[in-house]
């Protein structure tokens, strides 16, 4: 799921206790839970838009670039930690502050806020589309299901402990795996039945606009970029983190490519923006769709938590007790969290398709956070100590990220 780094949400889901450090196996699980989310179910559609060769290469390139930029963040954190040894947890916002002062922190936190809002809206759209598909005979629209969730999500957002909701995040990922398995099974069945040939599938699209669209989808699939610092900080032996991250990203990228390829091969030009919508209406497929929705309903508050922390932090500015301390009353907290849920639901009701919105978020916010900021921080914090090739590589990543964000945004708005 999309879990972004803040001072209050800096603990990986699988870490057993505040005072313990995660083993290599626990860190592996944390990386998978943080990175793999609902975006993977839109990959077959991205392969349909870009072609299976272009889609495969795109996912591989995005995976390598994301891994490299994660290493840049880790190097920046270690540099700051060596200069300020008393600081235990250095966040994404701290890197922004050390690089560009207060404005850098505000810029970084704004991107975190927008990314969390984008991920939350994507969750609601995903749930709405799947529930509409399962219960379409009842006459409800997708927006009806989204607004039906509002009271439930408001109540869940009032729960104080995120640890109580963590098992549902794992449950949602299990449903993701089951959905992947069912799609692969459908593909194998069609291969055995001889219902398609490679010649019937696009290798590289002739529509140039399809490439950045698919790339935005791929970036969105590598969720949890902001959890990099928390994941590295939670590991018992931090020296092994880069190698473990490389191995995990290699495995995730391979699974993404295989799944996107199989999904597109199975359904061809009929591939929907969420591939579960292509599944046959039997009990197993419907159960997986409902299971995915249930898991996401209960993990939605985790997505909201960074948003609520930022909003409630701003509310403290307007309230001072007699002793000068800043506090926000429980009533104000309940109201602000309810307003956040309602606003996100309204925004979700205007989203036409999951894939279009996911590509837009991936192209803009995720692209800025994943590529532009890490390269900028690395150049700023290390300065002249970098070699020529390191500076050149950082500038390539920086300008490529900016171009990708600008062109990807334009391409998503005008339509593929």
PyMOL commands that set and color helices and strands:
alter all, ss='L'
color gray80, all
select helices_A, chain A and resi 24-35+38-50+52-83+92-134+136-138+142-157+162-164+166-193+198-200+209-221+225-234+238-270+275-278+283-317+330-349+354-385+388-414
alter helices_A, ss='H'
color red, helices_A
deselect
rebuild
show_as cartoon
